[in-house]
Amino acid sequence: MPGVIVILVIACMSTWSAYIIGEFKRQYPHCHSVADVGQMWWGPFGRELFGAVYWLMMTFIAGSAYLSFSIALNAISLHATCTQVFVVVGVIICYGLSCIQTLGKVSYIGWVGLVSIITSVIIVCVAVGVEDRPSAAPSTGPWDKDLVIL
């Protein structure tokens, strides 16, 4: 139940944020980026400051994604390829996908993502459903999983 509450709170916060951003965009149609907002607030200094902070944030996000990608490839591969090689593979894939210039082609990537997420959820559900007894459960006799559906 607490997880459902957290999901609902985050959904409400996301919806409210999208509404506020939409209203701001309607009122200031010339703003296209965070740096433009910095320009509105503090002039050229604000534009440079907001641009630099946004660049730094995106650098950390990309680095986190590359690290996660390399850890995932290390986990599913059976050979000892260096982590840096997996990071380079992730960078090449990301670079190739980020070079798409039109939104029409991005929708295909969205479909690939949707199919991947649905497939992974189904795999996890099947794996959990057919899982044998955990090592801590009694090896013989009936065993109750103590599942409660609220």
N, C-alpha and C positions, 0 to 999 in steps of 0.2 A: 504493500500500500504506500509506503513512503516513496518508492520509486515512481509510482504513478503521479503522486503529488509533485515531485520534482519535475517530471516531464511536463505536466500541465503548467507549472510555474514558468519553466523555460519557454514553452510555447506561447504563453501570454506575453512574456518579455520580448520575444522575437516579433510577435505580431505588433505590439506597441511600438517597438523600435522601427519596424518597417513603415508604420503609419506616420511616425514623426519624420522619418527620412523622406517619405513621399510628400508630406506637407512642405517640408523645407525645399525640396526640389521644385515643387509647384510655385513657391514664392520666389525662389532664386534660380531660374532656369539656366543661368550662365555658369553655375557651379557644376563642374564635371568630376572633381576629385577632392580628396582631403586637402591637397595643397591649395586648391581654390578657396576652400573655407578658411584656411590659414591666411590667405591673402585678404579675404574680407575682414577678418578679425584684427590682424596685426600688420597688414601691409606686406612688403617684400620679405621682411624678416620672418613673418608668420608662414609665408609660402615656402620658404627654404626650410624652416624648422619642421613644419608638418610633412613636407616632402621627404626630408631626411629620416624622420621618425617612421613614416610609412614604409620607406625603403628598408629600414632596419627590421621592422616587424615582418615584412614579406620575406626578408632574408632568413630570419629565424624560422618562419613557417616552412619555407622550402627546405631548409636544413633538417628540420624535424621530419619532414616527409621523406627526404632521401635516407635519413637514418632508419626510419621505420621500414622503408622499402628494402634496405640492405639487410636488416635483421630478419625480415620475413623471408627473403631469398636464402639467407644462411640457415634458417630453420627448416625450410622445405627441401633444401638441396642436400645431397649425400656426399658431395666432394668438398675439398678444402679451399675453394676459391676465396681469394682475399676479399674482405669487406669493401675495400676501396674499389674493386672491380664492380661489385654490385652497386655501389654508389654511382659509378660512372654509367652503368646501364640505366639506372633510374634517372640520371640527369639527361641522358640521350632521349629516353622516352618522354620525359617532361618537356624537353626542348622541342621535340617533334610535335607534340600535341599543342604546345603554346604558340606555335607558328601559324596556326589556323587563323585566317584573316576574316572569315565571315561566320556569323552566328548560325547560318544554315548547316554548316558542317559540324558545329559543336553539338547539335542535337543528336547526331549519330553517336558521338561519344557518350552522351547522356543515356542513350538506349543501352549501350554496352555496360555502363555503370549500373543501370537498373537490373539488367539480366544477371550481372555479377552478384549484386546484393541479394536478389531473390534466390539465386543458386546457392550462395553461401548460407543463407538462412535455412533453406531446405536441407542442405547437408548437415548442418548442426542439429536440426530437429530430428532427422533420421538417426544420426549418431547417438543422440541422447536417448532416443526411443529404443534402440536395439542394444544399448550398453548392458553388459553383464553386471553381475554384482561387484560392488567396490571391494577392495581388499579388507576393509574394516567390517564388512557384513559377514554373518555366519555363512560358512561354505555349504551347509546342507539345510534342508527344511525350508518352510515358508519364510519369506522375508518381506517385510512391509517397508515401502519407501517413505512412509510418513508424509505423503504429498497432500497438501491442503489447498483447494482452489477457492479463492474468495470471490 
